[in-house]
Amino acid sequence: MSKEKYKTLRKLYVTEGEMVYHLAVFGDFIAKREGYKDHTDMDAVYFYLVQKYSWPPAQVRGMSFEDIRFVLAEEMQGWTLPKDAR
């Protein structure tokens, strides 16, 4: 493989990791907003989707991060990472 291909591949996976990180931090926002006591980061996101849509936990945990972000896109509109998370 070429150096350019590795550079592109690395950028792709770093971007995917950032997306998951943003979802996890958004999960902390959801947990605070909803008053969750035991759920934080991605667990809060999963719990929220189970509660909101009555989807089974296994189905929610089986969703891709892209699909989760798609479902939460309207709620994430205007939300930004807190200063401490940057």
N, C-alpha and C positions, 0 to 999 in steps of 0.2 A: 504494500500500500504506500501511497505517496504521503509526504509530509502534509500536503494541503488537505488530503482526505482525513487524516488524523485530526487536524486542526478543526475541520468542520464537524467531525464526529464528537470531539470533545466539547465543542460549543453547544451542540444539540443536547448532550447529557447534562451539562452544567445548567442549561436553560430549563430542562425538565426538573432538575433538582430544586432550582429556584421556585418553580411553579408549586411544587409540593410544599416547600418551606412556607410560601405565602398562604397556602391553604391551611397549614398547621397553625400559623399565627392568626389567621382569620378564625380558626377554631377557638382560640383563646378569647377573641372578641365575642363570638357567639356564646361561649360559656358564661362570660360576664353578663352579657345582655339577657340571657335566658335564666340566669341564676343557678347554673349547674354547680353542684358541690363536688362531684367525683369525676367529671369529664373535662379534659383539657385537650388542646391541640387537635390532632386528627380524630381522637376518640370523641371529642365534642362535635366535630363535623359529622361523623357517622351517626352519633346519637341524635343530632338535630334532624338529619334526613329520615331516620327511622321514625321519630316523633311526628315530623311534619307530613310525611307522605305515607306513613304506615307500611313502609317497605320492610321486609325482613332484614335483620342485621347481616345475615350472610350475603344477601343480595347487595346491600350497601357496601360492605367491605370488599365485595368482588368487583365493584365498579372501578373503572380506570380513573386516574386523577383528572384526565381531560374531561371525562363525563361528569365528574363531581363539580369541576369548575364550571362546566356548561350549565348544570342545574342551579348553581349558586351565583351565576353571573349577574343577575339583576340585583341580588342582595349585596354583592361585592362592589356594585357601581358606586364610585365616589370614595370607597374605603381605601385607605393607604396604610402601609406598614407603620406601626408606631415607631417613634424615634429610637427607642431602645432595641428595636428589632432590625434596624438598618445596619 
